[in-house]
Amino acid sequence: MARKKKDESTEKAIIRILKREHDKKTYGMLRVAMGKQRGLPAVQITVPCETGPDPIFLEKSQVNDVAGTMLSERFVTAHHAPLSSGQLLDDIGYLGATPAVKEILKGTYVYPPDMDHHTRLLLEEAACLFAKTAGDVISIFVTTKDFQDWWLTANGNIQSLKLGAHFGHYVAAAHDERLAALHVATLNLALQTGVPLERWGDGLTVLLEMEFGSI
């Protein structure tokens, strides 16, 4: 009918719908027949050992303890970087919202004489990148509108926090101006002081075999 009326936009829309339905039916059957190899939850774990064979841990408590120890070490590796101590940290701060950061990005910052060479190269490269992207600004202050716009359009999820709140609680709060403002005030307090909320220190790590058979 659309073709007879020479309505090209409607005709193209109908063709897209038909093609999408055809592909869904065709490839859907292939996915069901062929399946997809999925990684399994970790039921055993091995830790590289320089002095002998790699030990393998099989019990659930062992897997949890060993994985927790290894991940904890990995997550704090950045604290040993030269950027995480000394005068540079005092000047930059944890949020990078100080006058010294602006000087670094403009190329006018006077680096400490004993500063790590590679760290200085990294910051100098940051200044070069900033010169090319200076128009792209990311605000470190969250507004109530930001909070509402994100949560009112976010895809559904029911994961719960340690405190029991889940996705739906934040969606519901986004519908109320005062509740949204309360959440935003908490976020901005953490951002401006550099002190994270206590509940942010708890997370869930799901170990999956990214490579089949690799533990």
C-alpha positions in Angstrom: 0.0 0.0 0.0 2.8 2.4 0.9 4.5 1.6 -2.3 1.4 2.3 -4.3 1.1 5.7 -2.5 4.8 6.3 -3.2 5.3 6.9 0.5 9.0 6.1 0.6 9.6 6.7 4.3 6.8 4.4 5.3 7.9 1.8 2.8 11.4 1.8 4.2 10.1 1.5 7.7 8.0 -1.6 6.8 10.9 -3.2 5.0 13.1 -2.7 8.1 10.4 -4.3 10.3 10.1 -7.3 8.0 13.8 -7.8 7.7 14.2 -7.6 11.5 11.5 -10.2 12.0 13.1 -12.5 9.4 16.5 -12.2 10.9 15.1 -12.8 14.4 13.4 -16.0 13.2 16.4 -17.3 11.2 19.2 -16.5 13.6 17.1 -17.3 16.7 16.8 -20.9 15.6 20.6 -21.1 15.0 21.3 -19.8 18.5 19.0 -22.3 20.0 20.5 -25.2 17.9 24.2 -24.2 18.3 24.1 -22.7 21.7 26.9 -20.6 23.2 29.8 -21.8 25.3 29.5 -20.0 28.6 32.1 -19.6 31.3 31.3 -21.4 34.6 31.5 -19.9 38.1 34.9 -20.5 39.6 34.9 -23.8 41.5 38.7 -24.1 41.7 41.6 -21.6 41.6 45.3 -21.8 41.1 47.9 -19.2 42.2 51.2 -18.8 40.3 54.2 -19.9 42.4 57.7 -19.0 41.5 59.4 -21.6 43.7 57.4 -24.7 42.8 54.2 -26.1 41.2 51.2 -23.8 41.3 48.9 -24.8 44.2 45.3 -25.6 43.3 42.5 -24.8 45.7 39.2 -26.7 45.4 37.1 -26.0 48.4 34.6 -23.1 48.3 36.1 -21.4 51.4 39.6 -21.7 49.9 38.5 -20.3 46.6 36.8 -17.3 48.3 39.8 -16.6 50.6 42.5 -16.9 47.9 40.5 -14.9 45.4 39.8 -12.2 48.0 43.4 -11.9 48.9 44.7 -11.7 45.3 42.0 -9.2 44.3 42.7 -7.0 47.4 46.3 -6.8 46.4 45.4 -5.9 42.9 42.9 -3.2 43.8 45.5 -1.3 46.0 48.4 -1.6 43.5 47.8 2.1 42.5 48.6 3.2 46.0 52.2 2.3 45.4 52.5 4.6 42.4 54.7 7.8 42.7 51.6 9.9 42.1 50.0 8.6 45.3 52.4 10.3 47.7 54.5 13.3 48.3 54.2 16.9 47.1 52.5 15.9 43.9 49.6 14.3 45.7 49.3 17.3 48.0 49.1 19.6 45.0 46.7 17.5 42.9 44.5 15.9 45.6 42.4 12.8 45.1 39.8 14.5 42.9 42.1 16.6 40.7 40.0 19.7 41.4 42.9 22.0 42.5 44.7 25.0 40.9 47.7 22.8 40.4 45.8 20.5 38.1 44.8 23.5 35.9 48.5 24.5 35.8 49.5 20.9 34.8 46.9 21.0 32.0 48.1 24.4 30.8 51.7 23.3 30.9 52.7 25.9 33.5 53.1 23.7 36.6 56.6 23.6 38.2 57.3 19.9 38.9 59.2 18.9 42.0 62.9 18.3 41.2 62.8 14.7 42.6 59.7 13.7 40.7 59.5 10.3 39.0 60.5 10.7 35.3 57.7 8.5 33.9 55.0 10.2 36.0 56.1 13.6 34.6 56.0 12.3 31.1 52.4 11.0 31.7 51.3 14.4 33.1 52.9 16.3 30.2 51.1 14.0 27.8 47.9 14.9 29.7 48.5 18.5 29.0 48.9 17.7 25.2 45.6 15.8 25.2 43.9 18.6 27.1 45.0 21.2 24.5 43.1 19.1 21.9 40.0 18.4 24.0 39.7 21.5 26.2 36.1 22.1 25.0 35.0 18.8 26.5 34.2 19.5 30.2 33.0 16.9 32.8 31.4 18.4 35.9 32.4 17.0 39.3 29.1 18.3 40.7 26.0 16.2 40.4 22.7 18.1 40.1 19.2 16.8 41.0 18.3 16.8 37.3 21.3 14.6 36.5 20.2 12.1 39.1 16.6 12.1 37.9 17.5 11.9 34.2 19.7 8.9 34.7 17.5 6.9 37.1 14.2 7.6 35.3 15.7 6.2 32.0 17.9 3.4 33.4 17.4 -0.2 32.4 15.8 -2.4 35.1 18.1 -4.1 37.6 17.3 -5.6 41.0 20.8 -6.0 42.6 20.7 -5.1 46.2 23.2 -3.1 48.2 24.6 -4.4 51.5 22.1 -2.1 53.2 19.2 -3.7 51.3 18.4 -0.9 48.9 18.2 -2.0 45.2 17.6 -0.5 41.8 13.9 0.2 42.3 14.5 2.3 45.4 16.6 4.8 43.4 14.1 4.8 40.6 11.3 5.6 43.1 13.4 8.3 44.7 14.0 9.9 41.3 10.3 10.6 41.1 10.4 12.8 44.2 12.3 16.1 44.1 13.2 16.0 47.8 14.3 12.4 47.9 16.4 12.9 44.8 18.0 16.0 46.3 18.9 14.0 49.4 20.7 11.4 47.3 22.4 14.1 45.3 23.6 15.9 48.4 25.2 12.6 49.7 26.9 12.1 46.4 28.3 15.6 46.2 29.5 15.4 49.8 31.6 12.4 48.9 32.9 13.9 45.7 33.9 17.2 47.3 35.6 15.8 50.3 37.2 12.8 48.6 35.8 10.5 51.3 33.7 7.6 49.9 30.6 6.4 51.5 31.2 3.3 53.7 28.9 1.1 51.6 31.0 1.8 48.5 33.7 -0.2 50.1 31.7 -3.4 49.8 31.3 -5.0 46.4 30.6 -8.3 44.8 33.1 -10.0 42.5 31.9 -12.8 40.3 34.7 -15.0 39.1 34.1 -16.5 35.6 36.3 -18.5 33.3 37.1 -16.0 30.6 39.0 -18.8 28.8 37.4 -22.2 29.0 39.4 -24.5 31.3 41.6 -21.8 32.7 41.6 -21.5 36.5 
